[in-house]
Amino acid sequence: MLPEKQDEAFNQFYKSARFNDVLDQKTTLLLHLATAMSVACYP
């Protein structure tokens, strides 16, 4: 578990990456899945 300040910073980063205006929703989701799988964190 992260300390509260780091957890908040990570959540802000994650939301900016997940809910962006650059990529469409499907591409963003596929990138998230590929990234998780590349570090052996299977969804």
SVG drawing of the C-alpha trace seen along z (x, -y; Angstrom):
<svg xmlns="http://www.w3.org/2000/svg" viewBox="-14 -16 21 29">
<polyline fill="none" stroke="black" stroke-width="0.4" points="0.0,0.0 1.2,-3.5 1.2,-6.4 -1.8,-8.7 0.1,-11.4 1.7,-9.0 -1.6,-7.1 -3.4,-10.3 -0.6,-11.3 -0.8,-7.8 -4.6,-8.0 -4.4,-11.4 -1.8,-10.1 -3.9,-7.0 -7.0,-9.0 -5.2,-11.3 -3.9,-8.3 -7.2,-6.3 -9.5,-9.2 -7.7,-11.1 -8.8,-13.1 -6.0,-11.9 -6.8,-8.2 -10.2,-6.6 -11.5,-4.5 -10.8,-1.1 -7.2,-1.9 -6.7,-3.2 -8.1,-0.1 -5.9,2.2 -2.8,0.2 -3.7,0.7 -4.2,4.4 -0.9,4.8 1.0,2.8 -0.3,4.9 0.5,8.1 4.0,7.0 4.9,6.8 3.2,10.1 0.2,8.5 -2.6,10.4 -6.0,8.8"/>
</svg>
